[in-house]
Amino acid sequence: MNTSGVRSLAAYGIDRRPLAIAAYRRLWVASAVCAVGGSFSVVAIPAQLFAVTGSSAAVGQSAAVSLVTLVVAALWTGAVADTRDRRTVLLTGHVGLVLTYAALWAQTAVLGGGSVAVLMVLVACQGLAFGAIMTTMGAVLPRLVPAQFLPAANSLSALVRYGAYMTGAAAAWGVTVVVLGLAAQLWLALAALVVGGAVNFVLSTFRNAITQALTDDALRGRVQGSLTIVTIGGPQVGNLVHGVAASVLEPRLVICAGGVLTTVTVAVIAWRVPELRHFTRQDSEGGGG
């Protein structure tokens, strides 16, 4: 393959230039460790709740607990991040998450993992810590990398986040959720999860980059808090609805319905808000600070 061909292929690869910035590289490595560790709780907590209660509704209730604490943490931390040192807020959130994961291990190893109340308290602690981390991380990123690197930096961050979640559980989105619900073979279900995760990866990258580029630095904490509620809290609403619905309806039907609803919603938004389809880098000029 000639040199021009290599350069052409490289243009379609992941832009690693933000990793040359030491501050961003440290944040990215810390995020990778946190995401891989957290991915196991995505599977472990619902599995443990279902094993103890035998109820999908109980799993859904844990999502409601997570959602409430996430909303509180995102809104409060967003305001704090706009007035206090964001590095300190970020470190505090990570310390809280570490302590929560240590307690999750202890409640299984020491207490036998049979207490639903203890699990719900730890789910709440996880929601508080995770909401604080995601909000502050989004607010601090534009300070670490130049504006032209924001899409690449968000892409690398999304790669860590979704790559880890797909290792621990896997994320799905839109039409692929319908395929997942209809899949009769494991390989087809896994393929749907992989494609759904890839779509979510692209969505997360550009959603964050656009928001960060158009938001003034003095407001980024609060705006990122609202965005965290949508991006992280939204799936928790889905978990709650799916958990309750799956306790009275056939689970595959519930999964398919969620996929259809997502697909229709995205199509309506794309139709009603054409600016999203035509957004370019030039549109962000003059935005942010």
N, C-alpha and C positions, 0 to 999 in steps of 0.2 A: 504494500500500500504506500502511495507517495505521501510526501509531507503535507500537501494541501488537503489530501483525503483525511489524514489524521487530525488536522486542525478542524475540518468540517465535522467529524464525529465528535470531537471534544466540545464543540459548540452546543451539542445536545446533552452533554453530561452535566453533572452537578457542579455548580460554580463554587469552588473551594476558597476563593480569595478572602472571604471574611475570616477564615481560620488563621490567616497570617497576622491578624490583629490579636495581640496577646490577651487583652482583656476579654474579647469575645471568645477566644479559644478556651480560656478558663471557665467561662460561663457555659459553653457548649459541653465541655467534658463533665462538669458538675451535673448538667441537665441529663446527660446520657446515663450517668450512674443512678440518678434519681428516677428516671423513666423506666429503666430496666427493673429496678427494685420494685417500683410501684406497679409495674405491669402484672406482677404475680398476685397482688391484692385484688386486681380487677376480676380474676378468676376465683381466688381463694375465699374472699368474703361472701359472695353470693352462693358459692358451692357449700360453704360451711353453714350458712343460714338455711339453705334448703335441706341440708342433711339433718339439721337439728329440728326444723319445724315441718318439713315435708310440704311446704306451701310456697307457691310462686308469689303469692301476695306479700309474704314476709320479705321476699327479695325486693319487691317493688317498694315496700315501706322503707327499706334501707336507702333506696334511691331518693325518696322524699326527704329523709333526714339529711342526706348528703347535699341535696339541692338547697335546702333552707340554710344550712351552715355555709355553703359555698357563696350564696347570695350575700349573706352578712359579711363574710370575709372579703369578697371582691369589692363591695361598695365601701366598706370601712377602710380597707387597705389602699384602695385607689385614692381616697382623700388623703390618707397619711403619706403615701408615696409622692404626692405633689407638694408636701410641706416638710418632709423629713428626708434624711439620707436614705436613698433607695437601696444601697448596698446593705445597710443594717437591717432594713425591713426584709430583704431577700434572705439574708443569713438567718434571721429569726424564723422565717417560714420553713426553711430547710431543717433547722434544729427541731422544730415542732413535728415535722414529718418523720424525721428519724426516730424521735421518741414514740410516735404513734405506731410505727412499724415494729419497734421493739416490744411495745405493749401487745400488739397483735400476736406476735410470736409467743409472748409469755402467757397470754390467756389460753392458748392452745396447749403449750408445753406444761404449764403449771396447773391451770384450772380445768384442763380437759376440753375447753372450747364449747361447753354446753350452755353457756349463758347468753341468751338473746339480748338481754339488757346491756351487758358488757360490750357485745359486738356493736350495738347501735351507738353507744357512747364513743367507741373508737372510730366508727364511720363518721360521726360528727366531727371528731378531732381531725380526721383525715380531710374532710371537706373544708374545714377552717384553714388548715395548713396549705392545702393544694390551691385554694382560692387566692390566698395571699401570694403564693409563689408565682402562679400564672399571671396575675395582675401586675405584679412588680416587674417580672421578667419582660413582659411586653412593653412596659413603660420605660425600662432602662435600655432596651436594645438600640433605639435611635441615638443614644448618647455614645454608644460603643463603636458603631460603624457609620461610614458616610451614607448619605441618602441613597446614592446609586447602588449601594450594596445591600439595601434592606430586603429586596426580594430574595437574593442569594442567602442572606443570613436567616431569614424566616424559613427558607427551603431546608437549610441544614438543621434548624431547630425542629421543623416538622418531621424531617427524616428520623431524627432521634425519637421524637414522641410517638409517631405512628409505627415506626419500626419496632419499638419496644412493646407497644400495645399489641401488635400483631404477633409478637413472640409470645406474650403472655396470654392474650385472649383473641385479638384481631378486631378490626373495626370495619363496618360495612356502611354503605350509603346508597340511596336511591334504587335504581333498577336492580342492582346486585342483591339488594335485600329480598326482593321478590324471588330472584333466582335461588337465593338461600332457602327461602321458605318452601319452594317447590322441589328442591333437590332431594332426590331419593338415594343418591350415592354420596359418600363422604367426600370424594375427590371434587365433585361439582360444587358442594357447599364450600370447600376450602378455596376453590378457584374464585367463587363469588366474593368471598371475604377478602382475597388478595386484590381483586379489581376494585372493590369498594374502598379498601384502605388506600389504594393509589389515588383514587378520585378525591378522597378526603384530604390526602396529602397536598394535592394541587390547590384545593379550595382553601385550606388553612394557610398556605404560603402567601397567596395573593390577597386574601382577606386581611391578614395582619399587615402586610406591606402597604396596602392602600390606606388602612386606618392610621398607621404610624406616620406615613408621609403627609397626611392631611390634617394631623392634629398638632397643635402647638405644645411645646414641651411642658409648659406650666399646667396643661390640662390632661396630659397623657395618662397619668395615674387613674383619674376618674373615668376617662373614656375607656381605658383598658379594663377597668373594673366592670363596666357595663358589657364590654365585649366578652369578658370571661364568663359572665352569667349566661350569655347566649351560647357560646361555644362549648362550655363545659357543663353548664346547668341544663342546656337543652337536652343532651343525651340522658341526663338524670330524669327529666320529665318523661322521656321515652321509656326509660327503664321502669318507672313507676306505672305508667299506663300499660306497658306490655306485661309486667308482672301481675297486675290485677286482672287484666283481660285473659291472660293465659291460665288463670286459675278457674275460669268458667268457660273458656272457649278452647278450641283445638290450637295448640301453640303454632303450628305451621300457618294456619289461617291468620293468626295475629301478626306474625312476621311479615307475611305477604301484604297485609293491609297497611302496615307501617311503611313498607317500601313504596306502595302505590301512592300513599299520601305524600311522601317525600318527593317523589317524582313530579306529581301534579303541582305541588307548592313551588318547587324550583322553576317549573315551566311558566307558571303565572308570574313569578317575580322577574324572570328574564324578559317576559313580554311587557310587563308594566313598567319596568325600570331599564330602558335601553341603554342608559348611561353606563351601567355595569358591563354591558357587552362591549362597549366601545372605549372603555377607559384605557388611557395610555400613560406613559411616564410623564409626558408633557402636562397632563392634567394635574399632576401633583406639584408642579412648580409654583412656588409661592405659598404652598401649604406647609405646615409644621414650622418648628423653630428650633 
